[in-house]
Amino acid sequence: MSNGSPFPPPRRLRGTIVLAVLAAVLVAAGAGYLVLRSLRGGGAPPGAAHPAASASAGDGHRPDRKDGKGDGSPGNGSGAHSGKGNPHGSLKGKTVLIDPGHNTRNHDHVREIARLVNIGNDRKECDTTGTSTDAGYAEASFTLDVARRARTILRHQGAKVVFTQDGDRPYGPCVDERAAAGNRAHADAAISIHADGSAVGNRGFHVILPARVTAGAADTSAIVAPSRQLGERVAGRFVAVTGSAPSNYIGGGTGLDVRSDLGGLNLSTVPKVFIECGNMRDPKDAAHLTDAAWRQKAARGISEGITDFLTS
Ligand SMILES: [Zn+2]
């Protein structure tokens, strides 16, 4: 649960992520056959790159990536790289910030976490206790477990992984500190891991992207676009690896939401998203969230999305 106020209307993509990726793969397969006959040295054909990104165009502008390769530039290789067969790019030299949402001991520190902190455009609680399943499995336990599993995978890929908390603090940290941790680490990508607490029947995951916020200490102008690219890749991989459907109650089927009320996003200066992995209050989703094998898949989906973002 991401401690929210009312959700802003979701941005709609032109199609679902799944359909977009499928279409891009089909196009890439057909185009690749023709192009590879005439090109020497391989590389993906034009149009094969960034299938998820090219399907969104939600904000109408998509700056070139930091490596100087714009979407669709030949030789990028990300079209092939996005295939299921090659999730293992090297992350040597990359830093990933993982923020396990909440803290298992927050409920013992109600006063401390109720302190208001400045998130740029508002003041919010330092932190919240999070939600739990009906049987009492805490969101904070879930987030820490998935985060640790993702850390193992990303370290195996060569990444430096920084945590905001590792079950080693009496409470928190506060949301502003969670953002600052990624900034201090100069993280190449940052993700905050959560599970939602919504009504029974509301199912599936969604990824929350930062809105453009310029207020007080918040200025997300530079991270809105790369965060969307990160979020699209995480959502795409999460679908593929876990088999979970995008949320049926937020994001209009895209699995993506945009919010301006989260300090962890507002105060970030590095590309960052939140993921709500499922709804702890729905019995069917809860069955997944409490299953260690499913959590491993969730961690793999998240890690592969980050890897895609950092290597494409
Ligand atoms: Zn949460």
Boltz pocket constraint, residues with backbone or C-beta under 6 A from the ligand:
constraints:
  - pocket:
      binder: B
      contacts: [[A, 1], [A, 2], [A, 3], [A, 101], [A, 102], [A, 130], [A, 131], [A, 139], [A, 193], [A, 194], [A, 195], [A, 196]]
      max_distance: 6.0
